[in-house]
C-alpha cells in the first residue's frame, strides 16, 4: 500500500479544503494506505478541540478526530501554532503533534504522493 501525504494551509470555515482533505484521507485509510498530514499557516486552526459553529453538526475537529482514530498521523507547524497564539497546541485534540518544517521535509521524503490544499 501507498503512503499519502497532505499539506493543509487553510483554516476551517474559509474554504472547504479541510473537508476535501478529510474525505480523501479517510478514503485512503479505508483502502489500507498510510496517511501523513502536515498543517501549515492557517491550517493549524483545524484540529482545535473547542470548536463551535452555529448550525453545523460536523465540525473540522470531528473530521480530524476520525482521521486520528483510523491511524492518520497529524503534525502541526510549531512556528505557525505559536504565531497564532495557540500556545504550543495545548488546545489541539489528543494525537496531533506539534513539530516543524524538518518534520514536513521528512514527510515529503516518505510519501508516495503529496496533496496540497
C-alpha positions in Angstrom: 0.0 0.0 0.0 1.0 3.6 -0.5 1.7 6.4 1.9 -0.1 9.6 1.0 0.9 13.0 2.4 -1.3 16.1 2.8 -0.3 19.7 3.3 -3.1 21.8 4.5 -2.5 25.6 4.6 -6.1 26.9 5.0 -8.2 27.2 8.1 -11.7 26.0 8.6 -14.7 28.0 7.6 -12.8 29.9 4.9 -12.9 27.3 2.1 -13.7 23.6 2.1 -10.2 22.4 1.9 -10.3 20.7 5.2 -13.3 18.7 4.1 -11.6 17.7 0.8 -8.6 16.6 2.8 -10.6 14.7 5.4 -12.7 12.9 2.8 -9.8 11.9 0.6 -7.6 10.9 3.6 -10.4 8.8 5.1 -11.0 7.0 1.8 -7.2 6.3 1.6 -7.1 5.0 5.1 -10.2 2.8 4.4 -8.3 1.2 1.5 -5.3 0.4 3.7 -3.0 3.3 2.8 -1.0 5.3 5.3 -1.8 9.0 5.7 0.5 11.7 7.0 -0.9 15.3 7.3 1.1 18.5 7.9 -0.8 21.6 9.0 0.9 24.8 8.0 -0.1 28.5 8.1 -3.8 28.8 9.0 -4.2 25.0 8.6 -3.2 24.8 12.3 -6.7 26.1 13.2 -8.3 22.9 12.1 -7.6 20.4 15.0 -8.7 22.8 17.8 -10.9 20.7 20.1 -13.2 23.5 21.3 -14.8 24.5 18.0 -18.3 25.8 17.8 -20.2 26.9 14.7 -23.9 27.6 14.5 -26.0 25.1 12.6 -23.0 22.8 11.8 -23.3 19.3 13.2 -20.0 18.0 11.9 -17.1 20.4 12.6 -13.5 20.2 11.4 -12.5 18.8 14.8 -14.8 15.8 14.3 -13.3 15.1 10.9 -9.7 15.2 12.3 -10.7 13.0 15.3 -12.0 10.4 12.9 -8.7 10.5 10.9 -6.7 10.1 14.0 -8.8 7.2 15.1 -8.2 5.5 11.8 -4.4 5.9 12.1 -3.6 9.1 10.3 -0.5 11.0 11.6 -1.1 14.7 12.0 1.6 17.2 12.7 1.2 21.0 13.0 3.9 23.6 12.3 5.1 24.8 15.7 6.0 28.3 14.5 2.6 28.7 12.9 0.9 27.4 16.0 2.7 29.9 18.3 2.4 32.8 15.9 -1.3 32.4 16.0 -1.4 32.4 19.8 -2.2 28.7 20.1 0.4 28.2 22.9 2.2 25.1 21.6 -1.0 23.4 20.5 -2.4 22.9 24.0 -6.0 23.2 22.6 -5.4 20.6 20.0 -7.1 17.2 20.2 -5.1 14.4 21.5 -2.9 12.8 18.9 -1.9 16.0 17.0 1.8 16.6 17.2 3.5 19.9 17.1 6.6 19.9 15.0 8.4 22.0 12.4 9.5 22.2 8.8 12.0 19.4 9.3 9.0 17.1 10.0 7.4 18.2 6.8 10.6 17.6 4.9 10.6 14.1 6.4 7.0 13.5 5.3 7.8 14.6 1.8 10.7 12.1 1.7 8.5 9.3 2.9 5.3 9.6 0.9 4.5 8.2 -2.5 2.2 11.2 -3.3 1.7 14.6 -1.8 -1.5 16.5 -2.0 -1.5 20.2 -1.1 -4.6 22.2 -0.2 
